[in-house]
Amino acid sequence: MPVPVLCHVCPGGHYQAENPWTYRCRFCGSPATESAFPAQSNERLVMFAGVLQILPVPDGQ
């Protein structure tokens, strides 16, 4: 199940895509790039329902 990426600035905002390389918090407007969201080797960043989320994936996929 994907988990929304919470804003690094405000308590409770979620990031949405602004363009292919930049995301912006829906609540406070704080910008961030993909490098601000370090995903582990068994995780992927995905857009789901317009919100940036981390999706855990099984090993080897």
C-alpha positions in Angstrom: 0.0 0.0 0.0 1.5 3.4 -1.0 2.3 5.9 1.8 1.9 9.6 1.1 5.1 11.7 1.5 4.5 14.3 4.2 5.8 17.9 3.7 9.1 18.6 5.3 7.9 22.1 6.3 4.3 22.0 7.5 2.6 19.4 9.6 0.3 17.4 7.3 0.8 18.7 3.8 1.4 16.2 0.9 3.5 16.8 -2.2 2.0 16.9 -5.7 3.9 17.2 -9.0 4.7 20.7 -10.2 6.7 19.5 -13.2 8.8 16.3 -13.9 11.6 17.4 -11.5 9.8 19.5 -8.8 7.1 18.8 -6.3 5.1 21.3 -4.2 3.2 20.9 -1.0 -0.5 21.1 -1.5 -0.9 22.9 1.8 2.0 25.4 2.3 3.4 25.5 -1.2 6.9 24.4 -0.1 9.0 23.2 -3.1 11.1 20.0 -3.2 13.0 17.9 -5.7 13.0 14.1 -6.0 16.4 14.1 -4.3 14.7 15.3 -1.1 12.9 11.9 -0.9 15.5 9.2 -0.5 13.8 5.9 -1.3 15.3 2.7 -0.1 16.2 0.0 -2.6 12.9 -1.8 -1.9 10.8 1.4 -2.3 9.7 3.5 -5.3 8.3 7.0 -5.5 4.9 7.0 -7.3 2.2 9.5 -8.0 -1.2 8.1 -6.8 -4.3 10.2 -6.8 -2.2 13.3 -7.5 -0.1 12.8 -4.4 3.6 11.8 -4.2 3.8 8.4 -2.4 6.3 5.8 -1.4 5.4 2.3 -2.6 7.2 -0.7 -1.0 8.0 -3.3 -3.5 9.1 -6.9 -3.0 12.9 -7.6 -3.2 14.1 -8.2 -6.7 11.3 -6.3 -8.5 
